């Protein structure tokens, strides 16, 4: 058996995905929650022996012996842990905390590592990181957390930028087609200007999946709060 990526799930990571955080607005994201659940289920069904969460963070950081995240900053007394972690470990970034919640919701106890990548990380470094993650075990599964542009509408966190819809459309197409070269080519500078949180994590996925022959399926592509949210399955 060769070390390889066998499947991946791509999900956005707004804290509002967690019903307790969304509170009265929770039903607005039911379709997104369902799509994320289906993507994670397909990831687990592929039979990985190691899961790796990849999401944004202020600095490059890895968790291999467990990690804990909480939603306390949103006024919710709720904590989540990486599956199978022997200890709590360092605090997870907000993106990885949402990922840990998705895995908890799926009920998995598979060994799980996590990796945070900064928004300004160079593309080539992310591609190399992905290749390294794919070699961690014979059968690796990735759960990749990241949002599209936060500049899709006038009420979006970053206000309206006319370039945002086109950027997100290309990202969604690439994620749905498992197009590693298109993801590798996403422009970090433009992503920064458009407040795209998912660019670096998606390029980690591209590096992990290069040459693996995986197929993709886009499960969700909407911008409910002026932020692009995509869900995709690669297997």
C-alpha positions as CSV (number, residue, x, y, z in Angstrom):
1,X,0.0,0.0,0.0
2,X,1.4,3.4,-0.9
3,X,0.8,6.5,1.2
4,X,-2.0,8.5,-0.4
5,X,-5.1,10.7,-0.1
6,X,-8.2,8.6,-0.5
7,X,-10.9,11.2,-0.1
8,X,-11.6,14.8,1.0
9,X,-14.5,16.9,2.2
10,X,-14.5,20.7,1.7
11,X,-16.7,22.7,4.0
12,X,-17.1,26.4,5.0
13,X,-16.5,27.2,8.6
14,X,-18.8,30.0,9.8
15,X,-19.5,29.6,13.5
16,X,-23.2,29.9,12.6
17,X,-23.0,26.4,11.3
18,X,-23.3,25.3,14.9
19,X,-27.0,25.5,15.8
20,X,-26.3,26.7,19.4
21,X,-24.3,29.6,18.1
22,X,-26.8,30.5,15.4
23,X,-29.7,30.2,17.9
24,X,-32.9,31.6,16.3
25,X,-31.2,31.9,12.9
26,X,-30.2,28.2,12.8
27,X,-32.9,27.1,10.3
28,X,-31.4,29.5,7.7
29,X,-28.3,27.2,7.3
30,X,-30.1,23.9,7.5
31,X,-29.3,23.1,3.8
32,X,-25.6,24.0,4.4
33,X,-25.5,21.8,7.5
34,X,-27.0,18.9,5.6
35,X,-24.5,19.3,2.8
36,X,-21.6,19.3,5.2
37,X,-22.9,16.3,7.0
38,X,-23.2,14.4,3.7
39,X,-19.7,15.4,2.6
40,X,-18.2,14.3,5.9
41,X,-20.1,11.0,5.7
42,X,-18.7,10.3,2.2
43,X,-15.3,11.1,3.5
44,X,-15.6,8.6,6.3
45,X,-17.1,6.0,4.0
46,X,-13.9,6.0,1.9
47,X,-12.2,4.2,4.8
48,X,-9.3,6.6,5.8
49,X,-7.1,5.4,8.6
50,X,-6.1,9.0,9.4
51,X,-8.1,12.2,9.2
52,X,-6.5,15.6,8.9
53,X,-8.3,18.9,9.4
54,X,-6.9,21.8,7.4
55,X,-8.2,25.4,8.1
56,X,-7.1,28.9,8.6
57,X,-5.2,30.3,11.5
58,X,-3.0,33.3,12.5
59,X,0.1,31.2,12.1
60,X,1.2,27.7,10.8
61,X,0.5,25.2,13.6
62,X,-0.2,21.5,13.8
63,X,-2.0,19.3,16.3
64,X,-1.0,15.6,16.4
65,X,-1.9,14.6,20.0
66,X,-5.3,16.1,20.4
67,X,-6.8,19.6,20.5
68,X,-9.8,21.4,21.9
69,X,-11.8,24.3,20.7
70,X,-14.7,26.2,22.1
71,X,-17.5,28.6,21.1
72,X,-17.3,30.6,24.3
73,X,-16.4,33.8,22.3
74,X,-19.9,33.6,20.8
75,X,-21.6,33.3,24.2
76,X,-22.1,29.5,23.9
77,X,-20.8,27.2,26.6
78,X,-19.8,24.5,24.2
79,X,-16.4,22.8,23.6
80,X,-15.3,20.2,21.1
81,X,-12.2,18.0,20.8
82,X,-10.4,16.3,18.0
83,X,-11.4,12.6,17.9
84,X,-9.1,10.1,19.5
85,X,-6.8,12.8,21.0
86,X,-5.2,11.5,24.1
87,X,-5.0,15.0,25.6
88,X,-6.8,18.3,25.1
89,X,-3.7,19.8,23.4
90,X,-3.5,23.4,22.4
91,X,-6.6,25.4,21.5
92,X,-7.8,24.9,18.0
93,X,-8.4,27.9,15.7
94,X,-12.0,28.9,15.0
95,X,-12.0,27.2,11.6
96,X,-10.6,24.0,13.0
97,X,-13.1,24.2,15.9
98,X,-15.9,24.1,13.4
99,X,-14.2,21.1,11.7
100,X,-13.9,19.3,15.0
101,X,-17.6,19.9,15.6
102,X,-18.5,18.4,12.2
103,X,-16.5,15.3,13.1
104,X,-18.1,15.1,16.5
105,X,-21.5,15.4,14.8
106,X,-20.5,12.5,12.5
107,X,-19.6,10.3,15.5
108,X,-16.2,9.3,14.3
109,X,-13.3,8.2,16.6
110,X,-10.7,7.9,13.9
111,X,-7.2,9.2,14.7
112,X,-7.2,12.9,13.7
113,X,-4.6,15.5,13.2
114,X,-5.2,19.2,12.5
115,X,-3.2,21.8,10.6
116,X,-3.7,25.6,10.6
117,X,-2.4,27.7,7.7
118,X,-2.2,31.5,7.6
119,X,-4.1,33.5,5.0
120,X,-1.0,34.9,3.4
121,X,0.8,31.5,3.1
122,X,2.5,31.2,-0.4
123,X,0.8,28.9,-2.8
124,X,3.9,26.7,-3.4
125,X,4.3,26.1,0.4
126,X,0.7,25.1,0.7
127,X,1.0,22.6,-2.2
128,X,4.1,21.1,-0.6
129,X,2.3,20.9,2.7
130,X,-0.5,19.0,1.1
131,X,1.8,16.5,-0.5
132,X,3.4,15.9,3.0
133,X,0.0,15.4,4.6
134,X,-1.0,12.9,2.0
135,X,2.1,10.8,2.9
136,X,1.3,10.6,6.6
137,X,-0.5,7.2,6.3
138,X,-1.5,4.6,3.8
139,X,-5.1,6.0,3.6
140,X,-5.5,9.7,4.5
141,X,-8.7,11.7,4.5
142,X,-8.8,15.5,4.5
143,X,-11.5,17.8,5.9
144,X,-10.7,21.2,4.5
145,X,-12.3,24.2,6.1
146,X,-12.6,27.6,4.3
147,X,-15.0,30.2,3.1
148,X,-15.1,32.0,-0.3
149,X,-15.1,35.8,-0.7
150,X,-16.7,37.9,2.1
151,X,-17.4,40.6,-0.5
152,X,-20.3,39.2,-2.4
153,X,-23.1,41.7,-1.5
154,X,-23.5,45.3,-0.1
155,X,-24.2,43.8,3.4
156,X,-21.3,41.4,3.3
157,X,-18.5,41.8,5.9
158,X,-16.2,43.2,3.3
159,X,-18.9,45.2,1.4
160,X,-19.5,44.5,-2.3
161,X,-16.5,43.9,-4.7
162,X,-17.5,43.2,-8.3
163,X,-14.7,40.7,-8.7
164,X,-15.9,38.5,-5.9
165,X,-18.6,36.6,-7.8
166,X,-16.1,35.6,-10.5
167,X,-13.5,34.5,-8.1
168,X,-16.0,32.4,-6.2
169,X,-17.4,30.9,-9.4
170,X,-14.0,29.7,-10.4
171,X,-13.2,28.4,-7.0
172,X,-16.5,26.5,-6.8
173,X,-16.0,25.1,-10.3
174,X,-12.5,23.9,-9.4
175,X,-13.7,22.4,-6.1
176,X,-16.6,20.6,-7.8
177,X,-14.3,19.2,-10.6
178,X,-11.4,18.3,-8.3
179,X,-9.3,20.5,-10.5
180,X,-6.0,20.6,-8.6
181,X,-4.2,22.8,-11.1
182,X,-7.0,25.5,-11.1
183,X,-6.9,25.5,-7.3
184,X,-3.1,25.8,-7.3
185,X,-3.4,28.8,-9.6
186,X,-5.7,30.8,-7.3
187,X,-4.1,34.2,-6.8
188,X,-3.1,34.8,-3.1
189,X,-3.1,38.6,-3.5
190,X,-6.6,38.7,-5.1
191,X,-7.8,36.3,-2.4
192,X,-6.6,38.7,0.3
193,X,-8.3,41.7,-1.4
194,X,-11.6,39.7,-1.6
195,X,-11.3,38.3,1.9
196,X,-11.3,34.7,0.7
197,X,-10.5,32.6,3.8
198,X,-10.3,29.3,2.0
199,X,-7.6,29.9,-0.6
200,X,-4.7,28.5,1.5
201,X,-6.5,25.4,2.7
202,X,-7.8,24.7,-0.8
203,X,-4.3,24.8,-2.1
204,X,-3.2,22.3,0.6
205,X,-5.9,20.0,-0.7
206,X,-4.6,20.6,-4.3
207,X,-1.1,19.5,-3.2
208,X,-2.4,16.5,-1.4
209,X,-4.6,15.3,-4.4
210,X,-2.2,16.0,-7.3
211,X,-1.8,12.8,-9.3
212,X,-4.3,10.8,-7.2
213,X,-7.1,10.7,-9.9
214,X,-9.8,11.8,-7.5
215,X,-13.2,12.9,-8.8
216,X,-15.2,15.8,-7.3
217,X,-18.8,16.7,-6.6
218,X,-20.0,20.2,-5.6
219,X,-22.8,19.8,-3.0
220,X,-23.5,23.5,-2.1
221,X,-22.6,26.9,-3.6
222,X,-24.4,29.9,-2.0
223,X,-23.6,33.2,-0.4
224,X,-26.4,33.5,2.3
225,X,-24.7,36.3,4.2
226,X,-22.7,37.8,1.4
227,X,-19.9,35.2,2.0
228,X,-19.3,32.4,-0.5
229,X,-19.9,29.0,1.1
230,X,-19.0,25.8,-0.8
231,X,-19.3,22.1,0.1
232,X,-17.5,19.6,-2.1
233,X,-16.6,15.9,-1.9
234,X,-13.5,14.4,-3.5
235,X,-13.2,10.6,-3.8
